Amino acid sequence: MAGIFSAFVSFLVFVLIHWAVCHWLRWRPLSRVLNGLWLANLALYAGLFCALATEVWTRSGLINFANGLLLQIFLWFGYSAFFFLIERGLSLRILIEIGRTPQGKMTMDEIKRAYPYDYIIEKRLGQILKMGYWVEKDGYYHNTEKGRRFAAAHKLVWRLLRIG
């Protein structure tokens, strides 16, 4: 039980620190912040587990630790998917933008002014370039090995979940 309890407590600390970092410090890029904080969170999880567990280096202690670690991984996947849906989800951002207007509505022209196509494409493609998923050479964009692996992983998930 120490593994599960430690996983929940350390993950709560992770979420609170991540919120504080994003809210007050505005560190960028957010994916590196999220990943770095989560790796530090794993150390907190291990420390909490060692402090709370009655058995650490036994078979049942290692199974307990692995259960908590697996819970940590699932919580992290769910949290990061949720966070990037909120942070990067264009549809959601447009809904929020509409909600911010005094009258609670926008015309298509107003939406296009707030989110012009060139801005959206430049922002998206710039992020992909900055993260190393592709390179530009002679006016052409090419996937890097990292980009090919990322696309293949997403294609597999889409097939498994029958998306698209």
N, C-alpha and C positions, 0 to 999 in steps of 0.2 A: 504494500500500500504506500510505502514511502516514495516509490518511483512515480506513481500517479500524482500524489500530493505535491511532490517536488516539481513535477512537470507543470502543474497548474499554477503554483505559486511563482515559479521562475518565469513562466510565460506571461503572467499578469504583470510582473515587473518589466519584462521586455516591452509589452504593449504600452505601459505608462511611460517608459523612457523614450520609446519611439515617438509617441505623441508629443512629449516635451521637446524632443529634438526637432521634429517637423514644425511644431507650433512656434517655438521661440528662436531656434537657431537657423532654421531654413537651410539646412545642409542640402547639397546636391552632389551627385545624382542620387535620387532617392533609392534606387535599387541597391547601390553599394552601401548606403546607410542601413537599409533594411537587413541586408545579408550580414554586414559587419556586426550589427547589434545582436542579431540572432546567434552568430558564432560566439559572441561574448556571453550570451544567455545560456549557451550549452555549458560553459564553465560554471555559471551560477547553478544550473541544474545539477551538475555533478557534485558541487560542493554541498548543496542542500541535501542531496541524496545521501552522501557520506555522513553528514551530520545527523540525519534522521533515521537512517536504516539501522536495524539491529544486526543485520548480516549484510556484509558488502562483498566479500571475496569468496562467498560460497556459491554453489550452483543456483540456489533459490534467490540469493542476493543479486547475482548477475542477470537472472531472468527478470527480476523486479526492476532492475536498472534499465534493461532493454525495453520492457513494457513502457516505462516512463519516457524513454527516448523515442520510441515509436509514436507515442502520444504527442510529444514535442514536434516531431516531423509533420504529423497530420495537422496539428494546430498551426504550424508555420505555413504549410501549403494553403490552408483555408484563409489564414489572415493575409498572406501576400496576394492571393487571388482577389480577395475582397478589397484590399488596399489599392491595388492597381486598377481594379474596376472603377473605384471611386476617383482615383487620381487621374487616370488616363481615359476613362470612358467618355468618348465624345458625346454620345447620345445623352448620357446622364448630365454632362456639363451643360448641354443646351437646355435641358429641362430646368436645371438650376438657374441658368441665365434668364429663362422666361419667368421663373418664379421671382427673380430679383426686380423685375420691372414693376413700376408702380401700378400699372393696369393688369399685370399678370398674363400678358399675351404679347406676342411679337409676330410681325409679318415675315414672310420668307426673305424679303430684302433685308430686313433688320437682322435676321439670323445670319445671312450671308455677309453682312458688314461686320458682325461680331466674330464670325468664323469663316473668313474667306478661304476658298479652296487652296490657293497658293500658300497661305499661312499654314493650313492643316498639313498639306503634303510636305512643305519645307520642315515643319516641326517634327513630323513623324519620321521622315527620311533622315533628317539630321540626327535624331536620337539613335536610329539604327546604325548610322555611320559612326557616331561617337562610341557606341557600345561594341564596335568591331564586328558586326554581322555582315558587313559588305564594304567594299572599297570602290572608289571611282577612279577610272583610268581612261583617258582619251574620250571623255564624255559618256562612257558606258559604266554601268554599275555591275559589279560582280560579287557574288556571295563568297565570303571567306569560308574556311572549313568550319568555323564556329557557327556561321550563318546556315550552312548546309545541315549541320547536326541539329540546330534549333528548329529548322523547318521540317526536318524528318521526324523529330520528336512530336511536333505539333500535328503533323499529318497522321502519325500513328494514333495520337489521342483522338483526333477528329474521326478517324475510321472506327476506333473502338467505341466511341460515344455516338457515332452516326450523326455527326455535325456537318452541316454544309452540303 
